[in-house]
Amino acid sequence: MLRISNVNIPENKKLPVALSYIYGIGRPLADKIIHHLKIDRNKKAGQLTAEEIVRLRDFIEKNYKVEGDLKRLIQGNIKRLKEVSAYRGLRHIRGLPARGQRTKTNSRTRRGNVRKTVGSGRKKSSEKT
């Protein structure tokens, strides 16, 4: 199995799709990398020669931040925003959308399934009146 940046690349998929399994590389960037290295984009990852694999691995590691380095960079940026008490940092702290989305409705992903209307989450009374 092919490994690039500590990620197992599926051998039965075409190269642009297989490279997108690496965090930080999407389909457009994968196409750009393949075009730059002059590798046939219709090849499957398992059909690459050893020399092509080495070129691909070296190019990605030298020119792009992927996987752990990229995740560390993103977490560092969020931590910095929190420390300077920026608006986006406060949104991260409170677990609310940080990119201007509305929160009256449509923010279930960030807030969880929290209902704000009266009575929708009320428990049944345990004793009869």
N, C-alpha and C positions, 0 to 999 in steps of 0.2 A: 504494500500500500504506500502511496505517495504521501510524504509529509513535508509541509512548508510552514514555517513559523509555528511549529508544534501543533499543527492541525492536520488530521487525516483527511486527505482529499479523495473523494470517491472516484474510482477508476473507470466506472461505466458511464460517466457523464461527459458531455462535451466540455472543452477547456474553459470557456467563459463562465459556464454555470458552476463548474468544479471549483474555480478560483473564488467564486463568490461565497463559498463556505468559510472563507477566512474573514474574521471580523475586521471591518475597515476597507474591504474590497467589495464593491458592488459590480453589477454587470458592465456599466460603462467604463469603469476603471480597469476591469479585467480585459475588456476589448482593447483599451489603450495599451496596456502592458503587452498583450499578445502581438498587437500591430508593431510596437516598438522593437520587440525581440524577433520579429519576422518568423513567427510560428504559425502554422496553419490553424485557423480558428475552428475548423471542422473536425480536428483530431479529438479523440477522447483522451482523458488524462492518463489512462493506462497505456496508450500507444506512444507516449513521449519517450524519446531516447534519453539515456543517462546524461548526455551533454546538454540537452534542452532543459532537463530538470534542474541541473546545476545552474545554468544561466538564469532560469526563472527564479529560483530560490535566492540567488545572489542579488538580482535586480530588485526584487521585492524588499529584501532586508536592508539594502543600501538606500533605497529611494522613498520608502513609505513607512509610516508608523502603523503597525497592525497589531492585533490581538492585545497582549498584556500592556505594551507601551502605550497604545492608544487609549485603553481603558483607564490606565493610571493618569494619563494626561487629562482626560475628561473629568475624572473624579477630583483631580487637583484643581481644575477650573471651577467646579461646583463648590469645593471647599473654600476657595478664595472668595467667591461671591458671598458665601455664608459669613465669612470672617469680616468682610468690609460692610456687612449689613446692606448689601444692594437689594433692590426690590426682588430681582430674580432669585437671589439667595434666600430671602425670607419665604418666597413661594416654595422653594425646595424644602426648607425647614418644616413648613406647615403641611407639606404634602399636597399642594394645590398646583394647578396648571401654571407653568412659568412663561408661556409664550402668548399670553393675551387672550386665551380662550375664555368663553363665558362660563360662569360657574353656577348660575341659577338653574340651568339644566345642562345636560350633556357633559358632565365631568365625572362620570361613574368610574372611569379607569383610575383616576388619581385619588378620588375620595372614597372609593369603595361604594357599596350599595347603600348609601346613607339617604334616607328619605327625610325631607324637610317639612312636609305637610303635617298638619295636626291629625292625629288619630291613625295614620297609616301604619305606624309601628307600635301602636299601643297594645299592651298585653290584655288578655281577657281577665276580668276580675275573678278572684278565686271563690268569693262567697256571694250568695244570693242576697239581694236587698228587698 
